[in-house]
Amino acid sequence: MRATSTLLLLSLASSSVSALPRGAGCHKTHTPYFEDKGNSLATSWSGVFHDVWESVRGTVFGLYDVDLYDELEKTFRAPDKSVYQTLAADPNFSNITKLINYDPEIKELLDEASHGLTFLAPNNKALTPPQRRKHLHEIAITDEDAIHQLVLHADEIYNTSDDDDDDDKDKERKKKILKWILNAVLRYHTLPYDITSTSIAGNSTVQTNLIPKEGGYGGYNLRIKVEKTLIPPTVTINKYAKIVKGDIAATNGLIHELDHPLLPPPSILNGVYLAPQWLSTFSSAIQKVGLAEGLDWHWVHDKDHHAKKPKFEGSPAITAFVPTNSAFKKLPEHLVLYLFSPVGIRALRKLLQFHVVPNYIIHAEWIVPVDPKDSFSTMQHSLVEDGDQDFSFPFPTALKNFTLPVSIKKWGPTLPIPGVANFEFKVLGHVVDKARFDLPAWNGAWHVVGDVLNPMKSKHGHHDGSFDEEKWGWENWEEWLPDWVAEYDE
């Protein structure tokens, strides 16, 4: 597991990140289809229900101890410290403050009065090395180990004395690498606008202040995945980090306390590799047919030592729909044997290409084409950017002449509860489980699906969703699949 942590850190070190322009912290850096807004129904009631909701969350369900009168006093007392000053003054945030102090750029960003921003602050317990707590999510352990290594290396490099010139050169090199990593991690904890925990909960993803260079994520702000539960009321980020105390006010924004640190996500390929118990069949398949590079975005060593820019290879901005191991088990046994045999390798490659949408980043509330001239962008202003949403579009796949219909719905709750929204995400008519869509990656987005998607359903399906399963379904694959492969061979 520690090797995985080191891999994630090195993947960050191999690329640099760009800072937002001064004064741009409170503005969107993109023009998305769906904005980062809570649904209008919840928003209209938020002024009435917010205080009651927060009180119930603290006192009834015991997420954290709350003195109601103390919290009301804090609510109506104007803050007098910036985000940085608030963190520095709180002993519970001394560890994250130490990391911020190592990066003057981030320190200045969090201390500037002109910005409206939000900082997701891991508390001291989150940044204290655990004694291998077995109940933690596996990815959370990986991220914790990586962050703990970052803290230890930062202390070692910045606090050791200089002995000789060779040590100085090595130390400066390590400082440069550490600065890249630290800046990326801290920017991933920063949201470029002030947004309450209730508003965060009303979204499926939210953009951060981290923008990869060299085309990663299409040059847009990386996002965090948001999940929420009502009982107990909880907001979870990236599957494991929970907001344990929200809406700590500062003069230039808000702070939300986290119980685990965040680490910028790896590429889609490496994200798939981190879940072999669920996705090993897919990862084996893409390696077998030579498509692994298409799901990755990584630094490569340039033989030209004078090159000023790092060299990257792979796909910088894509969306992948990744079938689970169980999805492959649903297929007829003879079909699986055929696909993974030398005879069926071309068919397997085409099926996998059908699961990839290049040059698009598709999230439930934020969809962007990397190429601004794409026909999709001409529809940019046709969708409602607030309230309920109902959207569908046939996205071009990596399989030539085949599109993948995606439909997304968002609607408000039946009861006027702040920060709650419902989502339905469908691909080719298959509903994607809410816990499995909108997974962020360094080079795009990926969604875990429970079925292997059939390209014939895209080609021969009807507008009403009907499809001739008997003729084009998986059970009858021998009648159409070999002929289709020959007809559409590259």
Secondary structure, DSSP 8 states (H G I E B T S, - for coil): -HHHHHHHHHHHHTS-EE---TT-TTS-SS--SS-S---HHHHHHHHHHHHHHHHHHHHTS-SS---HHHHHHHHHS---S-HHHHHHH-GGGHHHHHHHHT-HHHHHHHH-SS--EEEEEE-TTTTS--S--TTS-HHHHHHHHHHHHHHHHHHHHHHS---SHHHHHHHHHHHHHHHHHHHHHHHHTEESS---HHHHHT-SEEE-S-EESTTGGGGS--EEEEEEEETTEEEEETTTEEEEEEEEEETTEEEEEESS-------HHHHHHT-HHHHHHHHHHHHHTT-GGGG-EEEE--S-TT-SS-EEEE-SSEEEEEE-HHHHHHS-HHHHHHHTSGGGHHHHHHHHHTTEEETEEE-SS-EEESSTTSGGGGGTTSS-SSS-EEEEEEEE-SSTT-EEEEEEEEE--SS--TT--EEEEEETTEEE-TTTS-EEETTEEEEEESS---HHHHHH--TTS---HHHHSGGGHHHHHHHHHHHT--
